[in-house]
Amino acid sequence: MLLGDEAIAQGAIDAGISGIYSYPGTPSTEITEYVHSSKEAKEKGIVSSWCANEKTALECAIGMSYAGKRAMSCMKHVGLNVAADPFMNSAVTGANGGLIILAADDPSMHSSQNEQDSRFYGKFALMPILEPSNQQEAYDMVFYGFELSEKFKIPVLMRITTRLAHSRAAVVRRNHIGQNDMKLPDNLTQFVLLPSIARKQYKDLLNNQENFENESENAGNNVYIDGPDKSKGIIACGLGFNYLMENYPDRVVPHPVLKITQYPLPKKMIQKLIDETQEILVIEDGMPLVEENIKGLLSVGLNIHGRLDGTIPRDGELNPNIVARALGMQDTIGE
């Protein structure tokens, strides 16, 4: 029987983590406390460190990832503001050893000065996001998060909210994985963000977006559950799916349901729900990130051109020639 925070901590221990670096902030504090007090973690030589602030905590975790080891950095939502500089840049440097950045959001401000939704940061940084709906998923997603991070050499943001962090449920553990050996990145300049390097790294990040979307569609974390009553379709994100199911004791919802626990959004699944139902209800714990995106997707019948379809390049600054080409005109000004 574990709190959501404890499930994540035990998942990290079992998934071969070598270090966890954090700054205390409810509702994330218990993750690092659990590792810090774990006899198993001590026997495995896992580093558990409270840092001066969230920025230095994340930088320490990035350093451990650079060395090829699996690392985690934990903070609450406002702490991600403090860590925003290394967070944004880590998406461009990428990862070597698996790197999970855990942000615990606090809707209703039970112990916080504001409400934020860390999914916006993940979307801003163009990195994959995981949002478990219960304690078992929180545990399992740590394993998947490290695998995803190492598969695409990218940090992964895991976003939880207060009720998942501080509620308790039964969790089935997996066999533990040994820690990674130390190894340098294959690309030795990967973590050196001089502009000439960062421009290439950013292109690589953009080119990976399709891979991230394919993972969201096919990894099995996002699930389309059909229902006979097509008058309404439901999108339930993270813990919102758990709340939805609590309203149906037999766990059978009459409407089609799209359960979302991984981002970028699974566009094909969303389009299927839009096509099959008359209206959409979006259930998400936090800000209306998915709702706003869905409203954009509902305009799919329109021919919209810009940076997303390549009419205008996705990276780099705008100039008159780019605008001319987008308009179907010949370049009028020399490059």
C-alpha positions in Angstrom: 0.0 0.0 0.0 1.8 3.1 -1.2 1.1 6.8 -1.6 1.4 8.0 -5.2 4.7 9.7 -4.3 5.9 6.5 -2.7 4.9 4.4 -5.7 7.0 6.7 -7.9 9.9 6.5 -5.5 9.8 2.7 -5.3 9.4 2.6 -9.1 12.6 4.6 -9.5 14.5 2.3 -7.1 13.2 -0.8 -9.0 13.9 0.7 -12.4 17.6 1.1 -11.8 17.9 4.7 -10.8 21.3 5.9 -9.6 20.4 9.3 -8.1 17.5 11.5 -7.2 18.0 15.2 -6.7 15.2 17.5 -5.4 14.1 20.5 -3.5 11.3 19.9 -1.0 7.8 21.2 -1.9 4.5 19.6 -1.2 3.1 17.5 -2.9 6.4 16.2 -4.2 8.4 15.9 -1.0 7.6 12.4 -0.1 9.2 11.0 -3.2 12.7 11.9 -2.2 12.0 11.3 1.5 11.0 7.7 0.6 14.3 7.1 -1.3 16.3 8.8 1.4 14.9 6.5 4.1 14.9 3.3 2.0 17.2 0.6 3.2 17.1 -0.9 -0.3 18.2 2.4 -1.9 21.1 2.6 0.5 22.2 -0.9 -0.3 22.1 -0.1 -4.0 24.2 3.0 -3.5 21.5 5.3 -4.8 22.3 9.0 -4.3 19.4 10.9 -2.6 20.2 14.6 -2.3 18.3 17.7 -1.2 19.7 20.6 -3.2 19.9 24.4 -2.7 16.9 24.9 -5.1 15.1 23.2 -8.0 17.5 24.6 -10.6 20.6 23.1 -9.0 18.6 19.8 -8.4 17.8 19.5 -12.0 21.3 20.4 -13.1 22.6 17.6 -10.8 20.2 15.1 -12.4 21.2 16.2 -15.9 24.9 15.7 -14.9 24.1 12.1 -13.8 22.3 11.5 -17.1 25.3 12.9 -18.9 27.3 10.1 -17.3 24.9 7.5 -18.6 23.1 6.8 -15.3 19.4 7.0 -14.7 18.4 10.0 -12.7 15.3 11.8 -11.4 14.6 15.3 -10.2 11.5 16.1 -8.2 9.8 19.4 -7.5 6.4 21.0 -7.1 4.8 23.1 -9.9 6.1 26.4 -8.8 9.6 24.8 -8.4 9.5 24.2 -12.1 9.6 27.9 -12.6 12.9 28.0 -10.7 14.2 25.1 -12.8 12.9 26.5 -16.1 16.3 27.4 -17.5 17.9 23.9 -17.3 14.5 22.4 -18.0 14.0 24.1 -21.3 17.6 23.6 -22.3 17.6 19.9 -21.4 15.1 19.2 -24.1 17.7 20.6 -26.6 20.7 18.9 -25.1 18.8 15.7 -24.8 19.6 12.9 -22.3 22.2 10.1 -22.2 21.1 8.0 -19.2 17.3 8.0 -18.6 16.1 11.3 -17.1 12.7 11.9 -15.5 11.7 15.3 -14.3 8.8 15.0 -11.8 6.5 18.0 -11.3 3.8 17.7 -8.7 1.0 20.2 -9.4 -1.3 21.5 -6.6 -4.9 22.3 -7.9 -6.9 24.3 -5.3 -3.6 25.6 -3.8 -3.6 23.4 -0.7 0.0 24.3 0.0 0.9 26.7 -2.8 0.8 30.3 -3.8 -0.8 29.7 -7.2 -2.3 27.1 -9.6 -0.1 26.0 -12.5 -0.3 23.1 -14.9 3.1 21.7 -15.7 1.9 20.1 -18.9 2.2 23.6 -20.4 6.0 23.5 -19.6 6.3 20.1 -21.2 4.5 21.2 -24.3 6.6 24.4 -24.4 9.8 22.4 -24.2 8.5 19.9 -26.8 9.3 16.9 -24.6 7.2 13.8 -23.8 4.8 14.0 -20.8 3.5 11.2 -18.7 0.4 11.7 -16.4 -0.6 8.6 -14.5 -4.2 8.1 -13.5 -3.5 5.9 -10.4 -0.7 4.6 -8.1 0.0 1.5 -10.1 0.3 3.5 -13.3 2.6 5.9 -11.5 4.9 3.0 -10.5 4.8 1.4 -13.9 5.3 4.7 -15.8 8.6 5.2 -14.1 9.9 2.1 -15.9 8.4 3.3 -19.2 9.6 6.8 -18.7 13.2 5.8 -18.4 12.9 3.5 -21.4 11.3 6.3 -23.4 14.0 8.7 -22.3 16.8 6.4 -23.4 15.1 5.3 -26.6 14.9 8.9 -27.9 17.7 10.5 -25.8 15.3 13.0 -24.3 14.2 14.0 -20.8 10.7 13.0 -19.9 8.3 15.1 -17.8 6.1 13.2 -15.3 3.2 15.3 -14.1 1.1 14.3 -11.1 -1.4 16.2 -8.9 -2.0 16.4 -5.2 -4.6 13.7 -4.8 -2.6 11.1 -6.6 0.5 12.1 -4.7 -1.1 11.9 -1.3 -3.7 9.0 -1.7 -2.8 5.4 -1.1 -3.5 2.2 -3.1 -2.1 -1.2 -3.6 0.8 -1.5 -6.0 2.3 -4.6 -7.5 6.0 -4.4 -7.9 8.1 -5.6 -10.8 11.5 -7.3 -10.8 14.2 -4.7 -10.2 16.6 -3.6 -13.0 20.3 -3.1 -12.4 21.8 0.4 -12.6 23.4 1.6 -15.9 27.1 1.5 -16.3 28.8 4.9 -16.7 29.3 5.9 -20.3 29.8 9.2 -22.2 27.2 10.3 -24.8 27.8 9.1 -28.3 27.7 12.7 -29.4 30.3 14.4 -27.2 29.1 17.9 -28.1 25.5 17.1 -27.2 25.5 18.9 -23.9 27.4 22.0 -25.2 24.8 24.5 -26.3 26.8 26.9 -28.3 24.5 28.4 -30.9 26.1 26.4 -33.8 25.4 23.1 -31.8 22.1 24.2 -30.4 20.6 24.9 -33.8 21.3 21.3 -34.9 20.1 19.9 -31.6 16.9 21.8 -31.9 16.3 20.5 -35.4 16.8 17.0 -34.0 14.2 17.7 -31.3 11.7 18.9 -33.9 12.3 15.9 -36.1 11.6 13.7 -33.1 8.1 15.1 -32.5 6.6 12.7 -35.0 8.2 9.8 -33.0 6.9 11.2 -29.7 3.4 11.3 -31.3 3.7 7.8 -32.5 4.6 6.7 -29.0 1.5 8.4 -27.7 -0.7 6.6 -30.2 0.9 3.1 -29.9 2.6 2.7 -26.5 -0.7 1.6 -24.8 -0.8 4.4 -22.2 -3.5 6.2 -24.1 -6.6 4.0 -24.5 -9.7 4.4 -26.6 -12.7 2.7 -24.8 -15.7 2.3 -27.0 -19.3 2.9 -25.7 -22.7 2.4 -27.2 -24.0 6.0 -26.5 -22.4 8.2 -29.1 -24.2 11.3 -28.0 -21.2 12.3 -26.0 -17.5 11.4 -26.1 -15.3 11.8 -23.0 -11.6 12.7 -22.9 -10.3 11.9 -19.4 -6.7 12.9 -18.6 -4.5 11.5 -15.8 -6.3 11.4 -12.5 -9.5 12.6 -14.2 -9.9 9.1 -15.6 -10.0 7.7 -12.0 -12.6 10.3 -11.0 -14.7 9.3 -14.1 -14.6 5.7 -13.2 -15.6 6.4 -9.6 -19.0 7.5 -11.0 -19.5 4.1 -12.5 -19.1 1.4 -9.8 -19.3 -1.4 -12.5 -16.5 0.6 -14.4 -18.6 0.6 -17.5 -19.1 4.0 -19.1 -21.9 4.2 -21.7 -20.1 6.8 -23.8 -16.8 6.4 -25.7 -13.9 7.4 -23.5 -10.4 8.4 -24.5 -8.1 7.9 -21.6 -5.0 10.2 -22.0 -1.9 9.6 -19.8 0.8 10.4 -22.3 1.5 13.4 -24.4 1.9 14.8 -27.1 -1.8 14.3 -27.7 -2.8 11.2 -29.7 -4.3 13.1 -32.7 -5.6 10.0 -34.4 -7.5 8.8 -31.3 -8.9 12.3 -30.8 -10.0 12.5 -34.4 -11.8 9.1 -34.1 -13.6 10.3 -31.0 -14.6 13.6 -32.8 -15.9 11.7 -35.8 -17.9 9.2 -33.8 -19.6 11.5 -31.2 -21.8 14.5 -31.1 -20.0 16.5 -28.4 -16.9 16.1 -26.3 -16.5 16.4 -22.5 -12.9 17.0 -21.4 -12.0 16.0 -17.8 -8.5 17.2 -16.7 -7.1 18.1 -13.3 -5.6 21.5 -13.8 -5.8 24.0 -16.6 -7.7 23.4 -19.9 -4.7 22.4 -21.9 -6.4 19.5 -23.7 -9.6 21.4 -24.0 -7.9 24.3 -25.8 -6.1 21.9 -28.1 -9.2 20.0 -28.9 -11.0 23.2 -29.9 -8.2 23.8 -32.4 -8.5 20.2 -33.7 -12.2 20.7 -34.2 -11.3 23.1 -37.0 -9.6 20.3 -39.0 -11.9 20.8 -41.9 -10.2 24.2 -42.6 -7.1 24.4 -44.7 -4.7 26.0 -42.1 -1.1 26.5 -43.2 1.9 27.7 -41.3 4.8 26.4 -39.3 3.1 23.1 -38.4 2.6 21.9 -42.0 5.9 23.2 -43.3 4.5 26.1 -45.3 6.7 28.2 -43.1 9.8 26.5 -41.6 9.3 25.1 -38.1 12.6 26.5 -36.9 14.6 29.8 -37.4 13.5 33.4 -37.6 11.0 34.8 -40.1 12.1 36.9 -43.1 10.5 38.4 -46.2 11.5 35.5 -48.5 9.9 32.9 -46.3 6.7 34.9 -46.3 6.9 35.3 -50.1 7.3 31.6 -50.5 4.4 30.9 -48.2 2.3 33.2 -50.3 3.3 31.3 -53.5 5.3 34.3 -54.7 8.9 34.3 -55.9 11.6 35.5 -53.5 11.9 39.3 -53.9 14.8 39.9 -51.6 18.2 38.2 -51.8 18.9 35.7 -49.0 
